[in-house]
Amino acid sequence: MKKYQTLFLTMLKIGLFTFGGGYAMIALLENEFVSRKKWIEKDEFLDMVAIAESTPGPIAINSATYLGYKILGVTGSLTATIAVCIPSFFIIYVISLFFDAFLSLTLVSYAFKGIQVCVIYLIFSAGIKLLKGIKKTAFNISIICIVIASMVFNTLFAIKFSTVYYILIAGMVGIFAYFINNLKDRKEADK
């Protein structure tokens, strides 16, 4: 029961104090579940991020569901998912009641500008931590360089290309490489 309470309160805290969506949440999830509580390993966390990012739905909810399931099974996934969603739901509900008046406040405008800087930092730091955590193989470095070059090219020439396509293409290339390596390993084992 103690673990359920800890999971619920941790996810509630993360849901309450994360601004900028799921990508900003990744750094907080890693800090809580990998560094502080040590409930999952770094490699598994990287896999969880890849799965949460490539499955349909918001990455924050997918991550919470995965972590909850990993730690406490189906009830843990429900607990974590509900806990991470509750703060956003209530905050958005309250804001929607006073939306027009809320946006016209100068203080709120300045607060959102300040929060944008924090969000950029959280997303950037999460990306750097994930980059440091991957294995430095030629394949991984090639994929990263190709994706970065493609993003820069598309940005410079104002070509609209969704980040979802980068994820799908990189995933397909990874699956293809996995099957090629399996075939190669089987041929070597048969010799």
JONOR-V553524 format. One record per run of one state. SS is the DSSP state (alpha for helix, beta for strand, coil for the rest). FROM is the first residue (numbers start at 1). TO is the last residue. Records with the same first field share a line. If there is no record, write none. Layout:
SS = FROM-TO + FROM-TO
This chain:
coil = 1-1 + 18-21 + 37-41 + 55-58 + 98-98 + 105-105 + 134-137 + 157-162 + 191-191
alpha = 2-17 + 22-36 + 42-54 + 59-97 + 99-104 + 106-133 + 138-156 + 163-190
